[in-house]
Amino acid sequence: MSGPLRGAVVGALLYEGLASMPDEAARLAAAGGVRFEPCHHHAAVGPMAGVTTASMPVFVVENRARGNRAYSTLNEGLGKVLRYGAFAPEVIERLRWFRDILGPALGEAIRRTGGVDGRALIAQALRMGDECHNRNRAASALLIKALAPHLASLDLPPPERARILAFAAGNDHLFLNVGMAACKAAADAAHGLPRSSLVTTMARNGTQFGIRVSGLGDRWFTAEAETPVGLYFAGFGAADANPDIGDSAITETAGIGGFAMGAAPAIVEFVGGTPADALRYTRLMYEITLGENTAYRLPPLDFRGTPTGIDVRLVMQTGILPQINTGIAHREAGIGQIGAGLVKPPRACFESALRALVAERRGG
């Protein structure tokens, strides 16, 4: 288990009251006292370490066209946060505030709106300079705009309402988890098609990278995760970085994030490269995808739809791997984010998936 994930597990056990001290939490986990399962096995996604526990509030995103749902926890913002393996007292206090105040408040505000149209919000954000993975400024602002009138009218003490609105306004990644769940709901609807070579999941745990393919059931095809290449915060460098981690590659799986970087030239100031590189990455992704999402149009590409639907066969035929942009976590638990950059899945994941598809077709 990677350092950030170990730290997040410790923090989660402290948050749930299953341990009172970090050492006790670490011993409990190491002794087999905790059962671990991938978020994806529960129609859920979580950024970076992605740890989700029983009492954490979650966003619920419903795919009304297909009838399935997906879930994701609330985004903590930047700094010392659980998803990067931090478990300091202020991290635990924030999570409990999420559970007791913020989560119920957001839930009530969303219900009062009748539901927020996630697809429409993503589409608008892409036209405003987001790619909805590492840049969510427009999407978060649009979400706050939709919810703020309802949050302001909740029956809460004025200081709590002010704290909620201040937290939302100060968190440029507020929408990230919502967008991830929206992408998960879309991808899951395409899973389970016989003989399909469509990739419906890409995920990483800080040690391994795994994909799932629509026509191959719930089998995972895994290989050792790569370490992102990018820009580091002052005082940190590549030697400090943990290998790729998190469920947020579900955004690229659904055709946004790194696949939509051409719409977000400012993202290169965070992950590295140039605006021309961002356009090149997006154009390249059309070579390995089955179609274009006409709901998500990119102004710099004459409003062409985002490249969507990674095909295992096309990846192997072209040699082009999916482009992911991502945060970079410190390899040690508790330190947190140290930068952001670009990474690609291991080729071996797609090679083994293609071999399995061929074997299935021959067997059928």
Buried (B, 14 or more C-beta within 10 A) or exposed (E): BBBBBBBBBBBBBBBBEBBEEBEBBBEBBEEEEBEEEBBBEEBBBBBBBBBBBEEBBBBBBBBEEEEBBBBBBBBBBBEBBBBBBBBBEEBBEBBBBBBEBBBBBBBBBBEBEEEBBBBEBBBBBBBBBBBBBBBBBBBBBBBBEBBBEBBBEBEBEEEBBEBBBEBBEEBBBBBBBBBBBBBBBBBBBBBEEEEBBBBBBBBBBBBBBBBBBBBBEEEBBBBEBBBBBBBBBEEBEBEBBBBBBBBBBBBBBBBBBBBBBBBBBEBBEBBBBEBEBBBBBBEBBBBBBBEBBEBBBBEBBEEBBBBBBBBBBBBBEEEBBBBBBBBBBBBBBBBBBBBBBBBBBBEEBBBBBBEBBEEBEEEE
